[in-house]
Amino acid sequence: MKREKDVFIFMITELTKKQIAEIKSLYTKHGRKKSPFCVVEGVRACEEIFNRCRNLIEYVVISGDYHGRSNVPTDVKSFIVKNSLFNALAGTVSSQGILAIVKVPEENIQVVKDDFIVALDRIGDPGNFGTICRTVKSANLNHLWYTKGSVDPYNDKVIRSAMAAQFLLNLREFENLEELRKEAVRQGFNNICLSKPASGSSCFTTGGIYDKSIMVIGSEGQGVSDLSGAIDIKIPMPGNFESLNAAQAATILIFEYVRRKEANLKL
Amino acid sequence: MKREKDVFIFMITELTKKQIAEIKSLYTKHGRKKSPFCVVEGVRACEEIFNRCRNLIEYVVISGDYHGRSNVPTDVKSFIVKNSLFNALAGTVSSQGILAIVKVPEENIQVVKDDFIVALDRIGDPGNFGTICRTVKSANLNHLWYTKGSVDPYNDKVIRSAMAAQFLLNLREFENLEELRKEAVRQGFNNICLSKPASGSSCFTTGGIYDKSIMVIGSEGQGVSDLSGAIDIKIPMPGNFESLNAAQAATILIFEYVRRKEANLKL
């Protein structure tokens, strides 16, 4: 792409058959396992990647009728393809004419400086996992830990729900909650709180649950795994209806932290 | 269906062609408009209907390999169909072998006795609308108001996300926020709060926002409509990321009410 008098001229280059097959494979679990890449779809998610982790972009694919071309950074390799090919590649009708092939960040064993860590235990629903990534980032937290049995965080659906927030977080996978706790304790996070639908102390009135603590949210179907010595935390639900969706429960627990932090209350 | 020695014997009766066509049409906007019914899919949502509003059920359709037959009340008309027909009827692979054809409740102009009312302004996403229904019910609130331009609350996807909570709420549709406010004021709800992503007073520290108030949540794309004299309310978002998903924002605002209520704080 070169810039001429403020008008962007794209080089019309063809995707190779190999690239087409690669993109398609990234929509499958098996394909992602064999590849260092993942696929990021949609205008807002791609813009997050352009703005915050451009170095991870391998290339961008744009459909012929996509109108936001000028927002694609000039140093990013772009392919414009026919609408029919784009639609055959994209995972949804709401892919909005742009997708990026992006390197999956390597797991990064960092010292956690945040006040608390959100951990997900076997969250299998892509929408829930993605929404929680986005909510964690909104709360200015930088880490998200999860156990095996959770959905792949670089699944295209998870990326779409997260608006690509997972690229801005330090994600770490653990074999199970026992292994996760070992690492937590090693880093000085001694309280492990488990979010329970019906038992435990109220998240709104229990002190210390955000002070060098881990808050574990389990899957909707199975709940959180057992873990001896953990603190059960419950969200008061006066309506006595079905337990909340996992992403809603996580949001309440995360923003109770924000509330305490903003008001300079004891975490 | 008759009961013999604690074993349920289902009458194998065939769905008529007309019924098959009716069920299929309920998955479309056009079809729902012409029909007094809607379709409720899945075990948990159907159980809510069995337990809480059985009088609304027209009939139930069960796939041949569905194992929870004994949970279907004996006084409910049931059809067992071949798996292939069931799968052709159901909207998702996760329909779990059971769906119910249910009367859409009539709009009920009730005096609102709750402390506050959640209102949705042009929420088009079925998952968001449904999740918010479920969260409103969890908070022991009984009303949900919404403006034209929102998704049909009896769309099958909305029902699935809500776990059928909309059947337990008083839903009311208004032409726009001005009309909604007129009715609110008539009922003594004089404060209209608009959830804004970047401006306004903090939901965590502003008094009076749950005391005979309306809290309006807008669509993710467009935000809340303008309304003069309304109070802008913001959720503090220290992470400076994209604004929260509409359902997450609603959840935070609704459970801040629960928190204040549980602690006997000023609403």
Interface residues (C-beta under 8 A of the other chain):
Chain A: R44 E48 G127 T131 R134 T135 V136 K137 S138 A139 N140 L141 M163 A165 L168 S202 F204 T205 I235 P236 M237 P238 G239 N240 F241 E242 L244 N245 A247 Q248 T251 I252 F255 E256 V258 R259 K261 E262 A263
Chain B: R44 E48 G127 T131 R134 T135 V136 K137 S138 A139 N140 L141 M163 A165 L168 S202 F204 T205 I235 P236 M237 P238 G239 N240 F241 E242 L244 N245 A247 Q248 T251 I252 F255 E256 V258 R259 K261 E262 A263
